Amino acid sequence: DFPGVFYEELERLSTEGCVAFFFNGALGNQSAGNPDNQQGWPRIQTVGELLALQVKGASNDILCGEAELHVGYTRARLPKSLAPGLMPEDVILQTLEIDDLLLTFFPGEPTVEVGMALRQQALDRGYEQQHVVGMANDGLLYFVTWEQYAQPSYENALNFYGPHIAEWFYEQFAYMMRKPPADGETLALPGLPTELADNSHYLPEHHSIPGGTYVKLEGDADTRGQQKGRLLGELLNEKVAAYVERPITEQRLTPQRGFWGVLPGFIDPMPLALPALAISVRPHLQMISTDLRRELEGVARSADMHFDKLWLLQHIGHLPHVDDRDALFALPFCTMVAVLGDRAEGAPLLVGRNLDWAMEEAHYVVEVAPDTGRRFLQVGFGWNSGVMTGMNDAGLVVALERLPLDKYAVENQVALELILRDILTTHSSVSDAVAALQELPPIPGYQMLVAGFDEGEAAAVVLSYGDQAELREPEDNRLLGVDPRLPVLDATTRVRYERAAALLQARSAFSVDTLQDLLQDADSAQPSANRIWNDETRHSVVFDPQRRALHVTFPDENGERGPFTTFSLQGE
């Protein structure tokens, strides 16, 4: 390409014996200019000759003299790779210092932003100039900043070493610089939360409850993440293996067309399929808060797993290319109801929900007490950081289910439960929460029950995501999570919600106890899937938003409901 023309032209313009050099800079998201808009060989010729002329002009002003040279060299262990079978575990890093000029040799292609951040770090140390040399000693593809990691780009799609690879390089090269650190500079990863060095044994508050475990996460995002990773690291790694890696190896999580359709069974698709799937959901990071993203990063680091694997696990029901969905990839089907006003005994609002999930899971009630934002409770599974069932300390309740509608494809969608997690952290009223959800791009097939208070008045709505977002309000102070009159419903959902509607009509008002009974209804005349409490019910919850109380039960070893446990967000 143009460097070849540059070599020849510069040597022709210079004194005999001149040897021209060309160093790639921070070339990750750069391309050569083309001032005359030429194509093919004329472009190569023009760019190379113009570059040679500029370099020759600059070289005429260089004064030669004595210079002190220093070569820095290290072999560093890289962060965890998303493709360990393809990418190395360590790499050679080098620097070259020529007086106050620092050349920094990257084993791949950093973006401009990575190069500029490193340059500022060197200038702050007292170097007069710093330049990146790319593609030196190895070609480990692309290195992007934390901000760029979530962007859908070619460079990000070929970044295999996690969201903090740029900070890793800043740290490595900082140690290799001979000039002393500037005032206030720390050699901990810039912008990256540090480990809980003084609390390596730290675990969050947790204890057993009937049928499950209660966990309290508190502090800033990184601290909460590390608490969860330390407590549940083994579980998280088991779920990645069971829900992500094993289905890939068995080719249940790969496309059935093109290259993948003819892949022989004796070839392990993992090295290619895992990065491809991870990269496909990476842009969804743009839809969650920085706080949640930092927490997830803390979880991954503390659980000793690659961040992309954890992020992929959060999207297990939304992964692309799954043509034949078995139980592993089925999204939850549930029963959700709310009663308000004269239909609720002893409270202005009560909300009930059962969550049905085909896979056997360990059950958790997690209380999240962030240093900034609203405190909340969520009921679910230890590996899932999103909220499918939860309430915050303002009495805002969210519950989520997915309709089994064939017309709505589940392909590469953001896991909406992660959005609900942010909703609980930042919103207090029903109207504000619904307004935020309505701003999302269409995510078809979801039904969300949002309940709580608007200016002190009880409120509850169901937000349906079909071809467009639609709101459904209570009828006669009763609200079903799904309207059984919808013509597109499958038979199972219709029967279950018709039963719930009949039970709601049979009583004039519901208390916490009687709403619990409704959720435990198991009509013996119906097959299990049609029942409100069925073989796949994983938790049953009644919310009392006014008292900030949550009553939850999990099935026992026989599939029967266990005792209810009550949690409160009102005081201690």
Salt bridges, closest charged atoms under 4 A:
ASP1 OD1 - ARG43 NH1 3.79
GLU9 OE2 - ARG12 NH2 2.62
GLU68 OE2 - ARG178 NH2 3.22
GLU89 OE1 - ARG77 NH2 3.32
ASP90 OD1 - ARG75 NH1 3.22
GLU97 OE1 - ARG178 NE 3.62
ASP100 OD1 - LYS179 NZ 3.02
GLU167 OE1 - HIS164 ND1 3.48
GLU185 OE1 - ARG125 NE 2.74
GLU195 OE2 - ARG301 NE 3.04
ASP222 OD1 - ARG301 NH2 2.38
GLU245 OE2 - LYS309 NZ 2.86
GLU250 OE1 - ARG252 NE 2.84
ASP291 OD2 - ARG224 NH2 2.55
GLU295 OE1 - ARG224 NE 2.88
GLU295 OE1 - ARG421 NH2 2.62
GLU297 OE1 - HIS164 NE2 2.91
GLU297 OE2 - ARG293 NE 3.28
GLU297 OE1 - ARG294 NH1 3.60
ASP304 OD1 - LYS80 NZ 3.69
ASP308 OD2 - ARG282 NH2 2.59
ASP308 OD2 - HIS306 ND1 3.99
ASP323 OD2 - ARG257 NH1 3.59
ASP326 OD2 - ARG252 NH1 2.67
ASP342 OD1 - ARG343 NE 3.95
GLU360 OE2 - ARG538 NH2 3.86
GLU361 OE1 - LYS239 NZ 3.20
GLU367 OE2 - ARG375 NE 2.53
ASP393 OD1 - ARG374 NE 2.64
ASP467 OD2 - LYS407 NZ 3.69
GLU475 OE2 - ARG485 NH2 3.03
ASP476 OD2 - ARG343 NH2 2.49
ASP476 OD2 - ARG478 NH1 2.92
ASP483 OD1 - ARG485 NE 2.95
ASP517 OD1 - ARG561 NH1 3.89
ASP521 OD2 - ARG499 NE 2.86
ASP544 OD2 - ARG547 NH1 2.67
